[in-house]
């Protein structure tokens, strides 16, 4: 994702002036009609990174989800979905598991839906690093091998999990109070969704799943944005910007919650240890970095302890509100200009 240098230009002017990147969206209707490949997703999250663990040759199946993060405890690496059997994944996403088995014998005690729900529970509680067919099977009281009758493998399971949780998001918003109020509600709902399922933030949008709930999520946002009167050319970069703002804010909060558990060191202890060393190692810090000191002079004091919200989460919530307001102001500026 290209970053705009400097930072002195308000986000409202960047959006209204069309200076932000315009990543492709989920779908190009013309391309679909012509049988051309569907374009990649919203341009949110980090750019694509090198995919690990794949064998050469088009006939080979990937041996991992394309990223070492599933085999380690790192939470900052992108995971690439959409790496399983393409035809089977798309069939499961769009048509479900198909008709029930009619052969003689006892009815199966498992289902695709049950497996997906168990996978979501594992990811919610333990993160994507813990996700495996064996772990999902154990949660269901089965072996990992028992799951392959229903879901081809972990790659396809991840696609189904992602699209499944997206179905939790509202499908429409009331525009009676105007598009700005509806868009604010949409952004807050999406942020809370990310915090319920922080593993979703690891999935790179360079390779979207292209499931029905993924398109439904985009359709819902477009329905709200069309209330601005802007056309497709003006709305495309706004869509990408909105997802970036919400996902970025949610990622900060999610990582703040994970940091203490992952490192065994509280935020307070971490900062106290380093602040003292900075003062000792660089007594001239204020003279060397006057801009940083000036910026920090505007920081608010931590909320009272009875508030229950850790300081970093409190700051991330304020940044989300401020960032969203800037984007909404930018959209209003674009509407006044009649852009797009």
Secondary structure, 3 states (H helix, E strand, C coil): CCCCCCCCCCHHHHHHCCCCCCCCCCCCHHHHHCCCCCCCCCCCCCCCCCCCCCCCCCCCCCCCCCCHHHHCCCCCCCECCCCCCHHHHHHHHHHCCCCCCCCCCCCCCCCHHHHHHHHHHHHHHHCHHHCCHHHHHHHCCCCHHHHHHCCCCHHHHHHHHHHHHHCCCCCCCCCCCCHHHHHHHHHHHHHHHHHHCHHHHHECHHHCCCCHHHHHHHHHHHHHHHHHCCCHHHHHHHHHHHHHHHHHHHHHHHHHHHHHHHHCCCHHHHHHHHHHHHHHHCCCHHHHCHHHHHHHCCCCCCCCHHHCCCHHHHHHHHHHHHHHHHHHHHHHHHHHHCCC
